Amino acid sequence: MQKTTSLRYAGLVTLIVVLFLFLTLETPWARGTVPPQAPPSFSGLVKKAKDSVVNISTVKVIKGHRGIPFPFHGPFGQDDPFREFFERFFRDHMPKNFRQKSLGSGFIIDKAGYILTNNHVVEGTDEIRVKLANDTELDAEIVGRDPKTDLALIRIKTDHPLKPLPLGDSDKLEVGDWVIAIGNPFGLGHSVTAGIVSAKYRRIGAGAYDNFIQTDAPINPGNSGGPLLNMAGEVIGINTAIFTRSGGSIGIGFAIPINMAKQLLPQLKKGKVVRGWLGVMIQKITPELKEKLGLEEAKGALVADVVEGGPADKAGIKRGDVIVSFDGKEIHEMNDLPYIVATTPVGKKVEVIVIRKGRKKKFRVRIGEMKEEEVAQASEKESLELGMVVKELTPSLAQRFDISPDEEGLVVLQVEQPSPASEAGLRPGDLILEVDQKKVTDIDQFNRLLSRYKKGDVILFLVKRQDSTLFLTLKVWD
């Protein structure tokens, strides 16, 4: 009997020790870092959201030619021996007009019938039909479009009660959060997919205002314009694009952050988006530029050119300045600046902080309005084996390379492959304006400046290429 009691006592002690270790040792459970499990079901969220998501079908009428909708282009031009055969046998079998159909998605944002979708879903269309969750089909009209962000606002009119989706805060989204996408992939109708946020602030080359949410929730053609929802059932993104090699989803989809859409909604409802304008052309800070400009960090946006008479020019900002702060917002890299400027109200005075030759300077700039078109004979010499031939600008060279005869500088005539010049990105027709921030106007001066460099040094060139200027770094080969 005593032995049995001892065993029970020993077991109780062991249990207490295990519980103590479990609660105090550095285990994932003790730290509260157990990997989150997938929700048992998304059905409740889907039931709340499905009535707010719509299918969008559009028609674009492509006008044909009288007789033959597309002109005949044979390999032998007008005298092609097959031309008569083609026209005789196919003229009456080709359609006069062609109705191009496409599909997309959207979601209701208020009871007045406003629907958010992608610009590319409705742009250039002649007919827009919206199909609600109860299969009711209605005509829709475009209220406002913004091609630069690929957003569009359309509207339907109906007595049917509409259920808008709540708009969330995409800035609070974290990588790893669960999200679901609802849309109309391949015209199949309402489809739901789930995944996580793979990344934020993705730039995919779609435009100056790239700032996408990346998700692995499967998105396919037809999902464009549909909502990306968080677990609270709020819209945090608008599904827009996929990365694919097959035409279908491979787990890399992109959505416009809903905060971007919320900022533009008041203007979209008015039918026109007005953006702020600073009047500078900018470029990225590379490690080489960081060193040449004497910067402590490779942060900010380098001003490659300033539009004469623009807001920045009037405030005193100059070419070569590095913008590190705009209206109290830090500029980490070049791509941060365009969107921040664009969303600044026209006429607002903002503080812009720049680094100029190693020193910080502050400017007060009154933001302007961006226009639609703004969305930025001497001896020939080959020195230091740079691999380029340059010449002073003459009227004939200006005409040859379409350069204004009023410009001053040295025009690049030839660039060898491979060479330091080609590696730096210099091209024939480039006009060299500065060498290490010193203006150059003649060959002798150019050669004197280059004579100071030795192999392994990095030279900073300012060149004008067509209507823009840019900085290029050239490393003298060892």
Residue, then its C-alpha position, 0 to 999 in steps of 0.5 A: m500500500q505504501k509502495t502504491t502511494s509512493l508511485r502516485y506521489a512520484g507521478l504527481v511530482t513528475l507532472i508538476v515538473v513537466l508543467f513547469l518546464f512547459l511554461t518556463l522554457e523557451t518553447p514556441w508555445a511558451r513564447g506565444t509564437v505558435p504558427p497560426q493555423a488556417p481558419p477552419s472555413f472561409s464560408g462565413l466571410v464569403k456569405k457576407a461578401k458575395d452579394s457585393v461582388v459583380n461580374i462585368s462583361t464588356v463589348k468593344v466594336i472594332k470597325g471593319h473596312r468596306g468589303i475587307p475589314f483588314p487591308f491585304h498585306g502580301p510580301f510583294g506589296q501592291d503587285d502581289p500575285f495573290r492579291e486578286f485571289f484573296e480579294r475575290f474569294f474572301r471579300d464577302h466572307m469577312p465581317k464588316n464589324f467585329r464585336q470584341k468581348s471581355l470579362g472582368s470583376g468589380f465590387i459595390i462600394d455604396k448603395a447609390g450603385y458605384i462600383l470599383t474595378n480596373n481601368h483596363v476592364v472598361e477602357g475603350t468599350d462600347e457596352i458595359r453590362v454588370k451581373l449581380a449575385n442574383d443574376t440580374e443584369l444591368d447596363a453600367e456607365i463609366v463615371g471616372r477613370d485613371p489609367k495611371t493607377d488602373l482604377a475605374l469607377i462605374r455606376i449602375k441604376t437599380d431599385h434592387p437594394l445593393k450591399p456595399l463592401p466595407l473598405g479596410d486599411s491596406d497600410k495595416l496589412e502584414v506579410g503573412d496575413w490571410v486574404i481571399a479573392i472573389g471574382n469571375p475567372f475565365g467567365l465561370g462566375h463567382s469564384v473564391t480563392a484563398g492565400i496569404v499576403s506574399a509581399k507589399y510595395r511591389r513594383i512591376g513596371a506598370g507605371a510611375y505609381d506602382n505599389f502593389i500587394q503581392t498574394d498567392a491567392p490564385i488570380n486568373p483572367g477575369n478576376s481583374g477588378g475584384p476585391l481582395l479581402n482580409m479576415a474581417g471581410e474588408v476590401i484591402g486590395i483590388n486584384t489587377a495583374i498576375f505574373t504568369r508564363s502559361g496564362g493561368s495563375i502560378g501563385i503570384g498575383f498583384a492587387i492595388p492597395i485600397n488606400m490608393a483607391k480611397q484617396l482617388l475616389p472623390q476625384l473619380k466621382k467627379g470624372k477627373v483625377v488631378r495630380g500634384w506636380l513638382g517639375v523634376m526628373i529623377q533617378k535612382i541613387t546607385p552605389e556609384l552615385k552615392e560615392k560620387l555625390g558624397l552621400e552617407e546612404a543610398k537613399g532619396a531621389l536624385v534630381a536629374d533635371v528641373v523643368e524651367g519655370g516649374p514649382a521646383d525651379k521657382a523654389g530653388i531646387k537644382r539639378g544634382d540635388v537629392i530629395v530626401s524628404f517631401d512634406g514631412k515624408e521620408i523618401h527612401e528611394m526614387n519610386d517613393l517620390p512620384y506617388i507622394v507628390a501626385t497625391t499632394p493637393v494642387g496649390k499646397k505649400v510643402e517643405v522639401i529637404v534636399i542634400r546639395k553637395g553634402r549639406k542639407k537644404k530646405f525649400r518651400v514649394r507650392i505644388g502645381e497641377m500635372k498636365e496629361e503630357e507630363v506623367a520624367q568642329a573640333s578634334e575628335k578624341e578618345s581618352l583613357e580608353l573610355g571607348m567613345v568618340v565625342k565632338e563639339l556640337t555643330p549645327s550639322l550634328a545638332q540636326r543629325f541627332d535632333i538636338s537643339p542648336d542652342e544647346e552646349g556640350l559634347v555629342v557622343l558620336q560612337v560607343e565601342q562594345p564592350s567598353p567603359a562607355s557602353e557599360a555606363g550606358l552612354r549612347p551615340g547622340d547623347l549630349i554630355l553637359e557635365v563631367d563630375q558636376k563641371k560644365v563642359t563646352d569644348i574638347d580641350q576642357f573635356n580632356r583636361l578634366l579626364s586627365r585627372y582620372k586614373k584607372g579604377d576611378v569613377i566619373l560622373f557624367l550628366v548627359k541629355r538624351q532627347d527631352s530628358t537629362l540623366f546622370l551616368t557613372l563611368k568606371v575607368w577600366d583597370 
